[in-house]
């Protein structure tokens, strides 16, 4: 049994989050990854950006995992987006992050597990529980809110004014359980049961946010360089697969 399967079996026997259990009340969603296949929004999400293509495949395997695969092309993109949003809760997924070819310690591509409301961005907020930033190849937790003219950004990366502490080990390729505890005025993110970072702030409005799983083989163009502050370094034009074993959501205490 793999580490991911072991964690899934343990979690299935007890409806308690691996991380952030103190914030969880009632289990409101408990789906194997394969049940998320209808969430595929690759074409509308991906093609909103220049030189990005919604050509990623979303498939389910015999074990019930959902697999998000980008083919061998720069700009290939795949996205699952939940049909409904959550204004608070503890959101947990068991995820297999792909390794960058030739760099077994680096997660491939612009890969994320996050929350936002696209049509109301950035006002309603964005919580990047996982964002493997293509500009440096490092995963970061980031919060965005405010307005386009007066943004508020806080991150474990060094690219925004407000720095969040990194309190435990960062993610590596392979299976990991990620928890996001989210409510008005607060969030905390956990990797494999250990708190990675948190923020208490009036800048977190507690509005309903959709759940996103995304992966993009980032192109190198002027739009990307301007948006990221540099060229992508951890995207490789080879096929890569992100797998999700399960997704669970608990209401917030």
LUMLUM-49389 format. One line per 5 residues: their letters; for each residue x, y, z of C-alpha. Coordinates in Angstrom, 2 decimals. Layout:
a	X:Y:Z ~ ...
This chain:
xxxxx	0.00:0.00:0.00 ~ 1.40:3.41:-0.96 ~ 1.66:6.30:1.50 ~ -1.26:8.01:-0.22 ~ -3.48:4.93:0.01
xxxxx	-2.52:4.49:3.67 ~ -3.54:8.03:4.50 ~ -6.80:7.66:2.57 ~ -7.71:4.48:4.41 ~ -6.93:6.09:7.76
xxxxx	-8.96:9.19:6.98 ~ -11.89:7.14:5.66 ~ -12.20:5.29:8.98 ~ -12.59:8.54:10.93 ~ -14.23:11.69:9.50
xxxxx	-11.65:14.04:11.04 ~ -9.33:16.29:9.02 ~ -5.65:15.36:8.95 ~ -4.88:19.02:9.70 ~ -7.06:21.72:11.27
xxxxx	-9.42:19.32:13.02 ~ -10.02:21.92:15.75 ~ -11.87:24.06:13.19 ~ -14.02:21.28:11.70 ~ -17.64:20.60:12.60
xxxxx	-19.73:18.43:10.27 ~ -18.59:16.55:7.16 ~ -20.51:18.06:4.23 ~ -18.61:16.57:1.27 ~ -16.73:13.28:1.05
xxxxx	-15.94:12.33:-2.54 ~ -13.41:10.04:-4.15 ~ -11.39:11.97:-6.70 ~ -13.16:10.27:-9.60 ~ -16.44:11.96:-8.60
xxxxx	-14.90:15.34:-9.43 ~ -14.68:14.60:-13.15 ~ -17.71:16.78:-13.90 ~ -15.81:19.74:-12.44 ~ -13.62:19.88:-15.56
xxxxx	-13.46:23.54:-16.62 ~ -10.19:23.37:-18.52 ~ -11.27:25.15:-21.68 ~ -12.97:28.24:-20.17 ~ -10.42:28.61:-17.37
xxxxx	-7.25:27.98:-19.35 ~ -8.03:29.85:-22.55 ~ -8.63:33.10:-20.64 ~ -4.84:33.63:-20.62 ~ -2.62:34.24:-23.68
xxxxx	-0.95:31.13:-25.14 ~ -2.62:28.82:-22.61 ~ -4.56:25.86:-23.97 ~ -7.38:23.95:-22.28 ~ -6.16:20.67:-23.75
xxxxx	-5.43:18.83:-20.50 ~ -7.07:15.45:-19.95 ~ -9.24:14.63:-16.93 ~ -9.56:10.89:-16.33 ~ -10.48:8.49:-13.52
xxxxx	-8.51:5.33:-12.80 ~ -9.64:1.99:-11.40 ~ -8.73:2.96:-7.83 ~ -11.06:5.98:-7.93 ~ -8.39:8.67:-8.28
xxxxx	-8.95:11.60:-10.62 ~ -5.98:12.39:-12.88 ~ -5.26:15.77:-14.45 ~ -2.73:15.43:-17.27 ~ -1.09:18.11:-19.38
xxxxx	0.18:16.85:-22.75 ~ 3.58:17.63:-24.25 ~ 3.07:21.27:-25.19 ~ 3.98:24.62:-23.68 ~ 0.84:26.30:-22.39
xxxxx	-1.05:23.04:-21.84 ~ -3.49:23.52:-18.98 ~ -6.08:21.57:-17.01 ~ -8.53:22.74:-14.33 ~ -11.18:21.38:-11.99
xxxxx	-13.45:24.03:-10.45 ~ -16.21:23.26:-7.96 ~ -19.72:24.30:-9.04 ~ -20.41:25.84:-5.62 ~ -18.48:27.98:-3.16
xxxxx	-17.76:27.88:0.56 ~ -17.73:30.94:2.83 ~ -16.05:28.88:5.55 ~ -14.93:25.32:6.20 ~ -12.04:22.90:6.36
xxxxx	-11.17:21.64:2.88 ~ -8.92:18.60:2.52 ~ -7.49:16.74:-0.47 ~ -4.99:13.90:-0.85 ~ -2.89:14.87:-3.87
xxxxx	-0.06:13.29:-5.84 ~ 2.19:16.07:-7.15 ~ 4.28:15.24:-10.26 ~ 8.06:15.66:-10.28 ~ 9.81:17.88:-12.82
xxxxx	11.70:15.65:-15.30 ~ 15.36:15.50:-14.30 ~ 14.65:17.21:-10.96 ~ 13.04:14.66:-8.61 ~ 12.85:17.14:-5.72
xxxxx	10.89:19.77:-7.70 ~ 7.15:19.75:-8.42 ~ 6.43:20.18:-12.11 ~ 4.52:23.03:-13.66 ~ 2.38:25.86:-12.32
xxxxx	0.41:23.58:-10.04 ~ -2.22:24.61:-7.51 ~ -4.94:23.68:-5.03 ~ -6.73:26.87:-4.13 ~ -9.91:28.84:-3.47
xxxxx	-11.32:31.89:-5.23 ~ -14.37:33.39:-6.92 ~ -13.14:34.15:-10.41 ~ -15.82:36.68:-11.45 ~ -15.36:38.63:-8.18
xxxxx	-11.54:38.52:-8.04 ~ -9.79:39.97:-6.11 ~ -12.56:41.48:-3.97 ~ -13.88:38.17:-2.63 ~ -10.37:36.84:-2.05
xxxxx	-8.05:34.07:-3.19 ~ -6.39:31.49:-0.95 ~ -3.59:29.57:-2.64 ~ -3.19:26.58:-0.35 ~ -0.71:25.20:-2.88
xxxxx	0.89:27.27:-5.64 ~ 4.08:25.96:-7.18 ~ 5.35:29.23:-8.58 ~ 6.94:28.83:-12.02 ~ 9.22:31.83:-11.53
xxxxx	11.28:30.04:-8.87 ~ 9.94:26.49:-8.72 ~ 8.98:26.86:-5.05 ~ 5.58:26.18:-3.55 ~ 3.99:29.07:-1.66
xxxxx	0.80:29.82:0.28 ~ -0.65:33.18:-0.72 ~ -3.71:35.28:0.10 ~ -5.01:37.94:-2.32 ~ -7.88:40.38:-1.70
xxxxx	-8.70:44.10:-1.87 ~ -9.15:45.71:-5.29 ~ -7.06:45.99:-8.43 ~ -6.12:49.55:-7.47 ~ -5.57:48.74:-3.78
xxxxx	-4.58:45.07:-3.51 ~ -3.72:43.16:-0.36 ~ -1.29:40.28:-0.76 ~ 0.30:38.08:1.90 ~ 2.51:35.09:1.08
xxxxx	5.18:32.69:2.28 ~ 7.08:33.72:-0.87 ~ 9.18:36.86:-1.08 ~ 7.23:38.46:-3.91 ~ 4.58:40.42:-1.97
xxxxx	4.77:43.09:0.77 ~ 3.30:40.99:3.62 ~ 5.39:37.94:4.46 ~ 3.77:34.87:6.01 ~ 5.88:32.51:8.13
xxxxx	6.67:29.00:6.89 ~ 6.23:26.89:10.03 ~ 6.88:23.35:8.76 ~ 8.28:21.44:5.78 ~ 7.24:22.55:2.31
xxxxx	5.75:20.19:-0.27 ~ 7.77:17.85:-2.46 ~ 6.70:15.61:-5.36 ~ 4.53:12.65:-4.36 ~ 1.45:12.12:-2.22
xxxxx	0.53:14.76:0.36 ~ -2.61:15.62:2.33 ~ -3.40:19.34:2.16 ~ -5.93:21.05:4.46 ~ -7.22:24.61:4.22
xxxxx	-9.17:25.97:7.20 ~ -10.98:29.10:5.99 ~ -13.40:31.56:7.59 ~ -14.00:35.29:7.84 ~ -10.87:36.89:9.24
xxxxx	-8.74:33.72:9.26 ~ -7.12:30.91:7.35 ~ -4.58:28.19:8.09 ~ -2.94:25.72:5.70 ~ -1.64:22.30:6.74
xxxxx	0.61:19.85:4.90 ~ 0.39:16.23:6.09 ~ -1.18:17.34:9.37 ~ 1.37:20.05:10.20 ~ 0.48:23.72:10.06
xxxxx	2.48:25.35:7.30 ~ 1.21:28.90:7.73 ~ -1.79:30.98:8.85 ~ -3.17:34.50:8.76 ~ -5.63:36.40:10.94
xxxxx	-6.72:39.57:9.17 ~ -9.71:41.79:8.46 ~ -8.60:41.52:4.81 ~ -10.19:38.04:4.69 ~ -13.88:38.84:4.01
xxxxx	-15.21:35.29:4.33 ~ -17.12:35.28:1.06 ~ -17.98:32.06:-0.82 ~ -15.00:30.74:-2.77 ~ -14.88:27.87:-5.25
xxxxx	-12.36:25.03:-5.00 ~ -9.74:24.82:-7.76 ~ -7.29:22.11:-8.82 ~ -5.11:23.43:-11.65 ~ -1.89:22.63:-13.51
xxxxx	-0.28:24.50:-16.40 ~ 2.86:23.84:-18.40 ~ 3.66:27.54:-18.34 ~ 4.65:29.24:-21.61 ~ 7.45:31.80:-21.68
xxxxx	5.94:34.97:-23.10 ~ 5.73:38.65:-22.16 ~ 2.36:38.21:-20.39 ~ 3.77:35.44:-18.19 ~ 6.99:37.33:-17.46
xxxxx	5.07:40.47:-16.50 ~ 2.62:38.54:-14.33 ~ 5.26:36.41:-12.60 ~ 8.16:38.84:-12.55 ~ 10.44:36.53:-14.54
xxxxx	10.58:33.52:-16.86 ~ 9.13:30.17:-15.74 ~ 11.79:27.74:-14.59 ~ 9.86:24.67:-13.42 ~ 7.67:23.97:-16.45
xxxxx	8.83:21.35:-18.93 ~ 7.14:20.53:-22.25 ~ 6.54:16.91:-21.32 ~ 3.36:15.20:-20.20 ~ 2.71:15.46:-16.43
xxxxx	-0.08:14.13:-14.21 ~ -1.57:15.49:-10.99 ~ -3.74:12.92:-9.15 ~ -6.37:13.48:-6.44 ~ -7.45:10.55:-4.28
xxxxx	-10.27:12.30:-2.42 ~ -11.76:15.65:-1.49 ~ -13.48:16.30:1.85 ~ -15.11:19.43:3.21 ~ -16.22:20.05:6.79
xxx	-18.33:22.96:7.98 ~ -16.55:25.47:10.23 ~ -17.09:25.42:14.00
